[in-house]
């Protein structure tokens, strides 16, 4: 477990092995259609609360962001793609109910473009990510995986990208290898 760092240090993320990043969000297409986009926004908050209460589901951390007054999204860091998929398809999870609602509206022809939904999932192999935090508390990848002094992984980006944990990559976990 990494120790707590002061904000006046240079650190890097303590992530080992592959990293799973999900960007998920919404775009308000018509501000006046509050009754269409507010439930989507509230569902996002509800899912994050649920995942916070159930760490065994695999969400390691998240950052709420906005790209514009219309677009809101969450950067999520997951333990593995298997846990992300399991949550997305779990019948007892808030996500399942939210997607069932959206799909019913779509089939009934009641989706009118008032709110847009999107997500992007990235499975990042070890050696293909690096991070540096200068005068920052744990944020993003470091908040999800912990942080270590920069020197432990290398002062230069190419050194941090070359770091290998010796951990079996998570992408192999589901392959029976």
C-alpha positions in Angstrom: 0.0 0.0 0.0 1.4 3.4 -0.9 1.8 6.0 1.8 0.2 9.4 1.7 2.2 12.1 -0.1 2.4 15.8 0.5 1.3 18.0 -2.4 4.9 19.3 -2.8 6.3 16.1 -4.2 6.7 14.5 -7.6 4.9 11.2 -7.8 3.6 8.7 -10.3 0.7 6.2 -10.3 1.4 2.9 -8.6 -0.6 1.0 -11.2 0.8 -2.4 -12.1 -0.2 -4.6 -15.0 -2.9 -3.6 -17.5 -5.1 -0.6 -16.8 -8.9 -0.4 -17.7 -10.2 3.0 -18.4 -13.9 3.8 -19.2 -15.0 7.2 -20.3 -18.8 7.5 -20.1 -21.0 10.5 -20.4 -23.9 12.4 -21.7 -24.6 15.5 -23.9 -27.6 17.7 -23.3 -28.9 18.3 -26.8 -31.9 20.4 -25.8 -31.6 22.3 -22.5 -35.3 22.9 -22.2 -36.0 19.1 -22.1 -34.9 18.8 -18.5 -37.3 15.9 -18.0 -35.3 13.9 -20.5 -31.7 14.7 -19.5 -32.0 15.1 -15.7 -32.9 11.4 -15.2 -29.8 10.4 -17.2 -27.6 12.7 -15.0 -29.2 11.3 -11.9 -28.7 7.7 -13.1 -25.0 8.4 -13.6 -24.7 9.7 -10.0 -26.8 6.7 -8.7 -24.4 4.2 -10.4 -21.3 5.9 -9.0 -22.8 5.8 -5.5 -23.7 2.1 -6.0 -20.2 1.3 -7.1 -18.7 3.2 -4.2 -20.7 1.1 -1.8 -19.8 -2.1 -3.5 -16.0 -2.0 -4.1 -16.0 -5.7 -5.0 -17.6 -4.8 -8.3 -14.2 -3.4 -9.4 -14.4 0.3 -9.8 -11.1 1.6 -8.4 -11.7 5.3 -8.8 -13.3 8.0 -10.9 -13.2 11.6 -11.9 -16.2 13.7 -12.8 -15.6 16.1 -15.7 -17.3 18.5 -18.0 -16.3 19.3 -21.6 -18.8 22.1 -22.1 -22.1 23.3 -20.5 -23.7 20.5 -22.5 -21.4 17.6 -22.0 -20.6 15.8 -18.7 -18.6 12.7 -18.3 -16.8 10.4 -15.9 -13.4 8.9 -16.3 -13.5 5.5 -14.5 -10.6 3.2 -13.6 -11.5 -0.5 -13.3 -9.8 -3.5 -11.8 -10.3 -5.5 -14.9 -12.4 -5.6 -18.1 -14.1 -8.7 -16.7 -15.4 -6.7 -13.7 -16.5 -3.9 -15.9 -18.4 -6.3 -18.2 -19.9 -8.0 -15.1 -21.2 -4.8 -13.7 -22.6 -3.6 -17.1 -24.6 -6.9 -17.4 -25.5 -7.5 -13.8 -29.3 -7.7 -13.5 -29.1 -6.4 -9.9 -27.1 -3.3 -10.8 -28.4 0.2 -11.5 -26.7 0.2 -15.0 -28.9 -2.7 -16.1 -32.1 -0.9 -15.1 -30.9 2.3 -16.8 -30.1 0.6 -20.1 -33.4 -1.3 -20.0 -35.3 2.0 -19.6 -33.4 3.6 -22.5 -33.9 0.5 -24.7 -37.6 0.5 -24.0 -37.9 4.2 -24.9 -35.9 3.6 -28.1 -38.1 0.6 -29.2 -41.3 2.6 -28.5 -39.9 5.5 -30.7 -39.8 7.9 -27.8 -36.2 8.9 -28.1 -36.2 12.3 -29.6 -32.6 13.4 -29.4 -32.9 15.4 -26.3 -29.9 13.8 -24.6 -27.0 11.9 -26.1 -25.1 9.1 -24.4 -21.6 7.8 -25.1 -18.8 5.7 -23.7 -15.3 4.6 -24.7 -13.4 1.8 -23.1 -9.7 1.5 -23.2 -7.7 -1.6 -22.2 -4.2 -0.2 -21.8 -1.4 -2.8 -21.6 1.4 -2.3 -19.1 4.1 -0.3 -20.7 1.6 1.8 -22.6 0.7 4.3 -19.9 2.7 6.6 -17.6 1.8 9.4 -15.3 3.5 12.3 -13.4 2.0 14.4 -10.7 3.9 17.5 -9.5 2.6 19.3 -6.5 -0.7 17.3 -6.8 -2.5 15.1 -4.4 -3.5 11.7 -5.8 -5.6 12.3 -8.9 -6.9 10.2 -11.8 -4.8 7.0 -12.3 -2.9 7.6 -9.0 -6.1 8.1 -7.0 -7.4 4.8 -8.4 -4.2 2.7 -8.0 -2.2 4.6 -5.4 0.9 6.7 -5.9 4.6 6.2 -5.4 7.6 8.6 -5.5 8.6 9.4 -9.1 12.1 8.0 -8.7 10.6 4.5 -8.1 9.4 4.4 -11.7 11.8 6.8 -13.4 12.2 10.6 -13.7 11.6 10.5 -17.5 8.4 9.4 -19.3 10.3 6.8 -21.3 11.6 5.3 -18.1 8.1 5.1 -16.6 6.8 3.6 -19.8 9.5 1.0 -19.7 8.6 0.0 -16.1 7.4 -3.6 -15.7 5.7 -4.9 -12.5 6.2 -8.6 -13.2 2.5 -8.9 -12.7 0.5 -11.1 -15.1 -1.4 -8.8 -17.5 -5.2 -8.7 -16.7 -6.0 -9.4 -20.3 -4.6 -12.9 -19.9 -6.8 -13.6 -16.9 -9.9 -14.4 -18.8 -8.1 -16.3 -21.6 -7.4 -19.5 -19.5 -3.7 -18.9 -20.0 
